[in-house]
Amino acid sequence: MRMLLLAGMALGAALLKVSPAQAYGVGDIRINEILVVNENNYEDDYGHRVGWIELHNTGHSKVDVGGCYLTVQQKNDDRDSTWVAYVIPKGDPRTVIPPQGYLVFYAEGTATKGTFHTNFTLDRTGYLALYDQSGKGEPVDEVTYEVAAQQPDVSIGVMRNAEGEAVFMTLPATTPNATNEVEDPVPPHERFRRHDPSGVVMTVTAVAVVYTSLLSLWLIFALIGKLMVRLSNRKKEAPAAAKPAAEGKTPAVVPAGSEGASDISGEELAAIAMAVYRYQRDLHDIESTVLTINKVAKAYSPWSSKIYGLRQFPVKK
């Protein structure tokens, strides 16, 4: 029992050490962007152009900033400085920032125009801080800037540098109620122009492409031409090779006594001639000159016969 009591006391002490910012999620709120000199930029609800402050919820749960403090170190005419704090009113549902959401406050110098109008301006200070609902301790977030260096309609805010670190710097464009990581889309030809302002790379690339294409076409047509010549030569050589073979199939009769003739006697030649004569005579048909016409009697007549369309006369016997 005593151990449970001691554990409860330790847990209570730990909870008491938790700051209200941690308890209510205000620790996820950051000062994301501010515009000090507003001449032709974002207007407030009354149509006035004044400096403004943008808060950003970097967490993944909604956070109510009602009761938090926006504090500046305001410089007076006598070169003294005073701390001016604006308490964000509680109970206004519009002060709830959704996850990864944004909320804009107008630094107009009067607190009588509504929840989002602060009682200080940004052109008389160089320090802005956000405190939790207690208003004490370390600020949740703070920003230091030079008022004299601010340009009209040019805001400063959180953005990642070349090393990937999130720093407060001059932004390329004002982005109220939106992320600061916005870059104007650059077309491909513009990016190429920036990398090759003189046009040398473009010229060399174009010439190389043209000559490479022409060389490729020349090689293709040369190979095709050689292939067609080979095929044509093969077609010409095939009949020339087949002609001697065909001529060799028919033996030539060489007369006796001529060059290359074999030793054949006269009787043999006569027998050969007689055999050739009889062979050629037997090839023709022997036809007679007698024509024979036979009458064919049919037992029926087809349906298309003309006898069905003629009148039959009686036969007298």
Secondary structure, DSSP 4 states (H G I P E B T S, - for coil): -HHHHHHHHHHHHHHHHS-HHHHHTGGGEEEEEEES--SSS---TTS---EEEEEEE-SSS-EE-TT-EEEEEEE-TTS-EEEEEEEPPSS-GGGEEPTT-EEEEEE-S-SSS-TTB-SS-STTEEEEEEE-TT--SS-SEEEE--STTPPTT--EEEEE-TTS-EEEEE-SS--TTS-S-------HHHHHHHH-TT-HHHHHHHHHHHHHHHHHHHHHHHHHHHHHHHHHHHHHHHHHHHHHHHHHHS---PPTTSTT-----HHHHHHHHHHHHHHHHHTS----S---------S---TT-GGGGSPPPPPP-
